[in-house]
Amino acid sequence: MSTPIERLRALMEVSGRRDKAAFLTFFDPAIEYHYHVGTRPLIGVEWVDKFITRYWANHSETEWVLSSWAQNETQVLTEGREDYVNADGVKVSHPYMGIIEFGPDGKITAWRDYFQMKDPAATG
């Protein structure tokens, strides 16, 4: 079986293509995804499906950049940024950190992202 970072890089590749069917295969059906720590988590792959559909609809020209990472047998700790154009047409470079946990079958069972919720390109 591949390592956590290899699985994450494969997820990043299908995300870059916006291949939602392939993207969703990376998740355990009971995934707990904290897309922003402090916000109610998404529980279950159906909620991840709804989230990514809405997210991709409001972000274009996306690039998921991984600058640093560490892993053990079941987790990968990430740091990087997501570059995109937001719904208002503004280019954004949004830094983040996160941790992704993988089950015995290699599926993502938990994911926690840490970042500033306000769009860094927003005014006011």
Sequence and secondary structure as in RCSB ss.txt:
>XXXX:A:sequence
MSTPIERLRALMEVSGRRDKAAFLTFFDPAIEYHYHVGTRPLIGVEWVDKFITRYWANHSETEWVLSSWAQNETQ
VLTEGREDYVNADGVKVSHPYMGIIEFGPDGKITAWRDYFQMKDPAATG
>XXXX:A:secstr
   HHHHHHHHHHHHHHT HHHHHTTEEEEEEEESSTTS  EESHHHHHHHHHHHHHH EEEEEEEEEEEE SSE
EEEEEEEEEE TTS EEEEEEEEEEEE TTS EEEEEEE  SS TT   
